[in-house]
Amino acid sequence: MNLAIFSLATAGILVDAPEAQKLWTEGATVLDARGRVDFVRGHIPGAQRLDWRVGTIGGITSGKVGDPQVAAAAFAAAGVRSSTTVLVVGAWDAGWGEEGRLAWDLLYLGHPKVHVLRGGMATWTGPTDYLPRSPSPGDFSANPRPEFRGSARDPGGRLLVDVREPDEFAGAQHYGEARGGHVPGALSLPWKQFLRGIPTLEKGPVLLYCTGGVRSAMVWVILKDAGWDVVNDDGGWWDYTRG
């Protein structure tokens, strides 16, 4: 396959540091998807650290979003409001795409204004805080967007893209999977490729999956930002191999 690269879109879900600082200055709610250690080493003032599992059900080997209203309430408890822009920051290529997963959750749940800081916290040039702050409860309620969600069990004619690492695609089990391998017919394109640029593909409908919908959500953000018709399987390989 020709993996020639074209540049990512500069507008939409992904924002660069200057625009992210403007959003923060204008009062955006900031969610930080990094781990606790990285968060206390420095974060955007007022940011709330939030684990990517905030809206999931089914335990440690499940990435599926549960009841939409319950998931939305968990985001509201972190200060998310339906009327206020949300800026999500993470570790970018030093993480697992957690910022993409929080953004996908919010957009799937119907939040109208969500952005992700391109390049992660390492690109932030604004003020930095070190102390956690208690959030003011928000008022976010769910209005789900089912067109953002798909299942590898039924791709519905979409190109099926597996964004895990090549060894996982070939059968390696690292994260509690019921078995190794990949969905028949899936194309292997590891997720970090997309952080550098989108591989040349026919721009048709795409369904993304990984282990539990985190890495694939980050790729979903990148493709959606660039105008693709794309869905994310939040259950991923964990869910597929339970069938």
C-alpha positions, 0 to 999 in steps of 0.5 A: 500500500502507498503510505504517502502522507498529506497534511492534517486539517488545521481547523475543526476538532484539533487546535494548535497551542495559540488557539487553545490558549485563546479558548482557555482565556475565553473560559473553555472547560479544560480536561486533562487526560494524562496520568496523575504524576504528569498532571501534578508536574504542571497543567493548564490552570483550572484543568480537571484531570479525568480518566478516559474510563469516566463513561465506561462500563464493564470493568478493566477490560471494557471500553464501552460507553454505558448509559449515555445519561450516566456517562454525561453526568460523570462529565458534568461532575468534572465541570462540563457544561453543554453551553461551554466549549471543552478543551481536552489535552493529553500526552499525544504520542507519549500516551495512548490517545486518551485525549482523543477518547475523552473528546470522542465520548463527549462528541458521541454524547452530543456535546457541541463544542469540543477541541483537542490540543494538537501535540499535547501538553508539551506544546502548551505555551500559556500559564501552568498550574501545579495544584488541583482545583475542585470543579464547579459542577456542570450541567451536561446531559446526553443527546447521543450521536449514534452516527459516531459509533460503530461495531467491528462485528458489523462494519456495514460496508465500511473499510475496517481499520485496526489501529493497534500495533503490528504484533497485536494484529498478528496475535500478541495479547498484552491487555487481557484480550480473550484471544489474539488476532484481528477482525477478518478483512481488517487493514492494519494501520498503527495509530501513531502513523496518524499523528504524523499525517493521514495515510493515503486511503480512498476517502470512503466510510471507515470503521476504526477499532483498537483494544478498547476504543482509545487509540481508535478514538484518537484516530477518529478525531484526526480523521473527523477533523479532516472531514472523513466519514468515520466511526469508532468502535468503543468496545474494540477487540475486548468486546469483539473477542467476547462474542 
